[in-house]
Amino acid sequence: MMAPDSNTLKLETRALRYLARREYSRRELEKKLSVHEQSPQVLSDLLDQLEQQGFLSTERFAEQTSRTRRPRFGSQRIVHELKEKGVDTAHIAGLLPDLKETDLETARQIWQKKFGTPPADIKERGRQMRFLTNRGFPSDIIRAVLLQAEKEAQ
């Protein structure tokens, strides 16, 4: 095997700098580095090497992303973001039970912080439901949050 040339070393240094700041999915890092490397084979080999050495980990990326996004978003939105960033369905399936388990409590906290009072009319109810839907919560969770808020208000 030939010794790596200076361009490959520069690319590896750049990749390690990115990874030192935060976790990246393979697809994200490949996209960032492709601007600096014209050969897809060199880039692919470097990413394989970083994965073998433990610097690049899809599992770590998925766990970190779900942990940091959890306080603000529902399971559907987090899963969508992970898929967009190239995380495979096997990794997502491993995270999904924990995400779904905490959906109701997270939705309650987000709703409480944003609104705090049950909807006064149908228009306000729709607004609150759209807000929680956009945050990535399933409709059954949204209904449960609003129903509980209405019961507590009585």
Secondary structure, DSSP 8 states (H G I E B T S, - for coil): -----HHHHHHHHHHHHHHHHS---HHHHHHHHHTT---HHHHHHHHHHHHHHTSS-HHHHHHHHHHHHTTT--HHHHHHHHHHTT--HHHHHHHHHHHHHHHHHHHHHHHHHHT-S--SSHHHHHHHHHHHHHTT--HHHHHHHHHHHHHHH-
